[in-house]
Amino acid sequence: MADATLTLTLADYARVMPLAVGAVAPEGVKLNVITGKAGSWPDRAKLLGRALTDPSVDAGEGSMGQHLSRIGKGDRRFIALPAFPLRNFTARDLYVAKDSALRTPKDLIGKRVGMYSWAASGSIWYRHFLRWCGVEADQIQWLIGDVDVPQISQPGSDFPPHVKSAPAGRALSEMLIAGEIDALYSPPRPTKYHPKNGPIVRLVSDVRGTEQRYFAETGVYPPQHLVVMRREVWERDKSLARRLTDAFIRSTEYFETQQRNFPYVTPWHDLENELSATGYHADGLEPNRHTMELFCEMGFALGLTPKLVSVDDYFAEYLESM
């Protein structure tokens, strides 16, 4: 029997390179991987769009938040695989003006905070981090818009009362510098960020210590993107969901072995690699069940789904393929 052929779209993260270059492959699958180049944010945005709109793409990197929203609406055109190519802690993404009087996330209560999206995966984890800090989402006035230039923002509509769209044509970073908002949450560093000279700096001074405490207390290294597969591809052979997920698991194992043996990404990489023992990058459903429960609970608490979506419902088709 001939191997199945799958076209997969991904940003060019280091952890997926074993799949992209063929060092790891799904069992019985000829994989055609299309990646972005040089860590390009616009490339990644285009590839996320292709995974949903290009019929020649069978599976690809997708937003966890968008998939949660689809399930909440009863839209099962895509299935979710517990393979998470993108994870990131979130304390580092919180910015203020250099002369700001704010010193801790708790100081944001009652303040105005700009953000690129209300419903994106990363922004859901932003609110989870703030909750961990003792700040609820409705204790902040939110403005949703472009950070610098149109790039990754998802303006949206039908916001809760404490959320509004930013003024048309105004970049959130410029509003921050002008004092029109008090803080800014953004995945890419604002172009006018500088750690010492500003005019935009990070609110959290001890990013590493704060994120380590968050991880120790929550057990979460926030995944933001996963792999989605077209339903018609899955229905042709439901085992493809399991086989592709298994390949991502092996790709992560390959990458982590490589990093242990050649720990030269930074001068201190070997000393910083101790988190690997926690399995913080693990793919697969059970290692991520707790994290996904928190994600679905936050989505419901923020009003992004009409009812609480269970983890087993989120990954229902994947579980059927096991």
Residue, then its C-alpha position, 0 to 999 in steps of 0.5 A: m500500500a502506497d504511503a499517504t501524502l500530507t501537506l503541512t504548513l508551519a512557521d520555521y520554529a527550531r523544534v519543528m525542523p526535524l520534521a521539516v528536513g525529514a529527520v523525523a516522519p509520520e509512520g506511512v506518510k510522505l510529508n510535504v512541509i511548507t515553512g516560513k523563512a527567517g522567523s518572519w511574523p508575516d510569513r507565519a500569519k500567511l501560513l496560519g491562514r493557508a491552513l484554514t483556507d487553502p484546500s491544497v493544505d491538509a494540516g497546519e499550525g493553527s490558533m488554539g483560541q480560534h479552534l476553541s471558538r469554532i467548537g463553541k459555535g459547533d463548527r467541526r470543519f477542522i480537527a485539533l491534534p495535541a501537537f503544540p509547535l508554539r509555546n511562550f511565557t507571557a510576563r515578558d510581553l507586558y510593556v509600559a512607558k519608561d516613565s510609568a509609575l506602574r511597578t507590578p501587574k497588580d498595579l494594572i487594576g483600573k488602568r487602560v491596557g492595549m492588546y492585539s486581540w481579545a480572543a487569540s490564544g496568546s491573549i487568553w494566556y495573558r489573562h490567565f497570567l494576570r489572574w495568577c497575579g491577582v488581577e481579573a480581566d474585567q478589572i482592566q479597561w482594554l483597547i484592542g488594535d494594532v501594536d505598531v503596524p498592521q501585522i498580527s492584530q485581530p480587532g474583532s467585535d461584540f466585545p464585553p463592556h470593558v473592552k473597546s477597539a482602539p481608534a482607527g489608524r492609531a498604533l497602541s505603542e504610540m498611544l502608550i508613549a503618549g500616555e493614552i493607555d497605561a500598558l501594552y500586551s504584545p507578542p512581538r516586541p514593540t519597535k520602540y522597546h528598549p530594555k534600558n533607554g525606552p521609550i517603551v520598557r517591560l513592566v515586569s523587571d524580573v521576567r525569568g523569576t516571575e515566569q519560573r514561579y508561574f510555571a512552578e505554581t500552575g504547571v503551565y508553559p502556555p501553548q498558543h498554537l497547535v496543529v489542525m487537520r481538515r476534516e475530510v483528510w481525517e475522514r479518509d484515514k482517521s489514523l493520520a491524526r495519531r500518526l502525525t501527532d506521534a511524529f511531532i512527539r518524536s520531533t520534540e524528542y529529537f530536538e531536545t536530544q540535539q540541544r542536550n548534546f550540542p548546548y551552544v545556542t547561547p553561552w549558558h544554554d547548558l545551564e538553562n536547559e534544566l527545565s527539559a526534565t519537566g517535559y515542558h515541551a511535551d506534545g500529546l494529549e495526556p501531558n497537556r490535559h491540565t493545561m488544556e483544561l485551564f485554557c478551555e476554562m479561561g475561554f469560557a470565563l472570558g465569554l469566548t464560548p457559550k458553554l465550557v468546552s471539555v478537553d475531550d470535546y476539543f480533541a474528540e476526533y483525535l481521541e476517536s483515531m486512537 
